[in-house]
Amino acid sequence: MNQKITSLNRYTISSFITSFLCLTVIVGCSIPPPPKAFGPVPSARQLAWHQMKYYAFIHFGPNTFTNKEWGYGDEPESIFNPTELDCRQWARVAKEAGMEGIILTAKHHDGFCLWPTTTTTHSVKNSPWKNGHGDVVAELQAACKEYGLKMGIYLSPWDRNNGLYGTSEYIKIYRAQMKELLSNYGDIFEFWFDGANGGDGYYGGARETRRIDNKTYYDWDNSYKIVRELQPMAVMFSDGGPDVRWIGNERGYAGETNWCTVRKGAFYAGIGGVNDQLQSGHADGDTWLPAEVNTSIRPGWFYHPEQDSLVKTLPQLVDNWFHSVGMNGNFLLNVPPDKRGLFHEKDVKRLMEFKAYRDQAFSTDLAKNAAISASSTRGGSSRYSAKNILDEDTNNYWATDDDVRTANVELNWAMPTEVNAIMLREEVALGQRVTGFTIESKENDTWVSVAKGTTVGNRRMVSFETRTMTRLRIKLEARASLVIASLAVYRTPDIK
């Protein structure tokens, strides 16, 4: 009898396990697959760049001492002699300001190299600074490593000092400089190609104007290969990419509509001027080429003492933040060291005020205190629930069925809540989809529009007049199924 019971129990347990596994398979099959990628998508290096949002630009060199913006290349090496150069101060301030990296102008248009290059005599090795034994790039690399910052390099293709500029021999020199910078200074997160190319200069004593065909002279494809080989995770910036594009102005402003995609045929490095796609991208683009938004904390890119009273105000920087980081771009803010080789005290003070404002404005996400619902969920599955956009897991997202391209997400607070800003992010690894959105508040049983917008992309922030509400709704329209990675809601402080 006991043997029969034991056998029966084994059979029952086995049947239960089989049934459970079958049920698991059935339930598992009811979860729809993730949305397929729509249109062009970012590369791994571009996705890593998208995770950043704010970093420093440093213009420093002979212009700092001649009080010029563009040196002609005839400046003697002896003019470069900072008295207190401290790259650790740059990195410390950048870190305390909430920045994630620093991009250094290793060589501007005047051709002076901030590292002891073998390619020219026009460099720090022939300056009195540290008796010719200094290396700004190496010092900054060490400082960035110490403070946990990423480092980027700007290397101007134009060289107003070099007598070979305009010939094929100069391209060999330029590529040798690229190789030195990309091989000897650790990981580089971004390599910056400026769009200014050709014009008047010293050119080894010729003192003339030299024009080049910026479409063909640099043989960009072969220059790009050097970066890909030596720093495969570095993105390359220029007017036309190939990884990150210029926003089309130096005011720190991206447009209301900002697609990460462009039609590649209209773009090439060194394009110069302003192309319509620089500002807004192209909805039907065939290439993922997101925008970097750059400006300077002062009117000039290099330090000028007469601009000490013209440092951007806090409201100006906040405005730049909403029109760069908040407009589907990354914010590159130039902070030029002075003749000492230090960030000026007024610049540092403003950077810290800006950091304090952002901490106060964005440290509390009011959406986490609300109940959330959506008008549509992919397959009705919790795997794609609207709740996913409130958690910290970037792998979660809210998604709709493939044929649902218009949907709403709603927040409901138990108590009246003051609100004046939101942030939306799409899951850009699957492409950019949103074409328009409306933010609404429920007032006296009626939905009232408080703000509207077009594209979202990697990150979109919208500010509006402060309102006290218990229900907030965002209506979204897209070119394909919605895939929203996160939503945050804020009450930002008023500034004057």
Buried (B, 14 or more C-beta within 10 A) or exposed (E): EEEEEEEEEEEEEEEEEEEEEEEEEEEEEEBBEBBEEBBBBBBEBBBBBBEBBBBBBBBBBBBBBBEBBBBBBBBEBEBBBBEEBBBBBBBBBBBEBBBBBBBBBBBBBBBBBBBBBEBBEBBBBBBEBBEEEBBBBBBBBBBBBEBEBBBBBBBBBBBBBBBBBBBEEBBEBBBBBBBBBBEEBBEBBBBBBBBBBBBEBBBBEEEEEBEBEBEEBBEBEEBBEBBEEBBEEBBBBBBBBBBBBBBBBEBBBBBEBBBBBBBBEBBBBBBEEEBEBBBBBBBEBEBBBBBBBBBBBBEBBBBBEEBBEEBBBBEBBBBBBBBBBBBBBBBBBBBBBBBBBBBBEBBBEBBBBBBEBBEEBBEEBBBEBBEBBBBBBBBEEEBBBBBBBBEEEEEBBBBBBEEBBEBBBBBBBEEEBEBBBBBBBBBBBBBBBBBBBBBBBBBEEEBEEBBBBBBBBBBBBBBBEEBEBBBBBBBBBBBBBBBBBBBBBBBBEEEE
